[in-house]
Amino acid sequence: MTIRLLVVDDQAMMRAGFRMILEAQPDIRVVGEAPDGAAAVAEAQRLRPDVVLMDIRMPRLDGVEATRRLSGLRVLILTTFDLDEYVVAALRAGASGFLLKDAPPEELVRAVRVVAAGDALLAPSVTRRLLDRFAGLPGDAPAAAARALERLTEREREVLGLIARGLSNAEIAAHLVVTEATVKTHVSHVLAKLDLRDRVQAVVLAYDLGLVRPGAR
């Protein structure tokens, strides 16, 4: 299957570089480019790419607001710094992960494939570190998600809390003394009931709902 990609960056040379690297892969095709967030939203709605490679700081409309307006599409955020308040805001807006702009080409290619497959790019523990660093930033959980939380079973709430603390499925299984297959089922139910795309979004929501506090382990 060919991954259809939209490249968004306000620097033409960066867009050209990304295109050259990615189109060298047999399974990736750049279907469009955009120089800012406003153009990105318009192009994404027109082209419906599998992944949007989104710069975070751009004129007219930044990558955070553009990501928020592209709800339902998989967005991979490009940033200069790994501990950046914009990254936290983008994750809360629905991004599937982030990548540093100085990452090697092979890491860029892998990141696009990971996000296209529906997985989160970064480990929940990295997301937790970001959120701990910028916990003072506003981030209200959607009212619908807060209500949906009430539909989780006691065990599912426990699993959500462990996800938010950065534990892998294997670690959660050991902690709860259950099989890893059972944990995968619980995780699937949690994501479905809370209408979340991946574990990164689960970590963000757990913080915004107050289930996890900064520094909690």
LINTA-V868212 format. One line per field, one symbol per residue. ss: DSSP state (A for helix, B for strand, O for the rest). burial: # if it has 24 or more other C-alpha atoms within 12 Angstrom, else .. Layout:
ss=???
burial=???
This chain:
ss=OOBBBBBBOOOAAAAAAAAAAAAOOOOBBBBBBBOOAAAAAAAAAAAOOOBBBBBOOOOOOOAAAAAAAOOOOBBBBBBOOOOOAAAAAAAAAOOOBBBBOOOOAAAAAAAAAAAAOOOOOOOAAAAAAAAAAOOOOOOOOOAAAAAAAOOOOAAAAAAAAAAAOOOOAAAAAAAAOOOAAAAAAAAAAAAAAOOOOOAAAAAAAAAAOOOOOOOOO
burial=..########....#..##.###....#################...###########..###################..#.##################......#########.###############.##.....#...#..##..#...##############..##.........##.######.#################.####...
